Amino acid sequence: MRMIITVVRYYKWPPPVIDDMYVDDIDYKGLVFWYNDAEAQDKKHKELMKNKNGLRS
């Protein structure tokens, strides 16, 4: 359930788009694929913000 919520919040896709997806990471039609992408982007963003904030000190 967390995976679906994360994908919906991150990409702001409506329910019909999510309903048409598979629960795998084989290609762009899989929820796991987009969940992993969202997690990676979030991690990059947090690292950038940490580095940016560290430079201000």
C-alpha positions as CSV (number, residue, x, y, z in Angstrom):
1,M,0.0,0.0,0.0
2,R,2.8,2.4,0.9
3,M,4.3,1.9,-2.6
4,I,1.0,3.0,-4.3
5,I,0.6,6.0,-2.0
6,T,4.2,7.1,-2.7
7,V,3.8,6.8,-6.5
8,V,0.5,8.7,-6.5
9,R,1.9,11.5,-4.3
10,Y,5.2,11.8,-6.2
11,Y,3.8,11.7,-9.7
12,K,0.3,12.9,-9.0
13,W,-1.2,10.3,-11.3
14,P,-5.0,9.7,-11.2
15,P,-6.4,6.3,-10.1
16,P,-7.0,5.1,-13.7
17,V,-3.3,5.4,-14.5
18,I,-2.4,3.4,-11.4
19,D,-5.1,0.8,-12.1
20,D,-3.5,0.1,-15.5
21,M,-0.1,-0.7,-13.9
22,Y,1.5,-4.0,-13.0
23,V,3.1,-4.7,-9.6
24,D,6.6,-5.2,-10.9
25,D,9.8,-3.4,-12.0
26,I,10.2,-4.9,-15.5
27,D,9.5,-1.7,-17.3
28,Y,7.7,1.7,-17.1
29,K,4.3,0.0,-16.7
30,G,5.3,-1.4,-13.3
31,L,4.5,0.3,-9.9
32,V,7.8,-1.0,-8.5
33,F,9.7,0.6,-11.3
34,W,8.2,4.0,-10.5
35,Y,8.4,3.5,-6.8
36,N,12.1,2.9,-7.1
37,D,12.5,5.9,-9.3
38,A,10.6,8.1,-6.8
39,E,12.8,6.8,-3.9
40,A,16.0,7.5,-5.9
41,Q,14.9,11.0,-6.8
42,D,14.0,11.7,-3.2
43,K,17.4,10.5,-2.0
44,K,19.2,12.7,-4.6
45,H,17.1,15.7,-3.6
46,K,17.9,15.1,0.1
47,E,21.6,14.8,-0.6
48,L,21.5,18.0,-2.7
49,M,19.7,19.9,0.1
50,K,22.1,18.6,2.7
51,N,25.1,19.7,0.6
52,K,23.5,23.0,-0.1
53,N,22.7,23.6,3.5
54,G,26.2,22.5,4.5
55,L,27.8,25.1,2.2
56,R,25.8,27.9,3.9
57,S,27.3,27.1,7.3
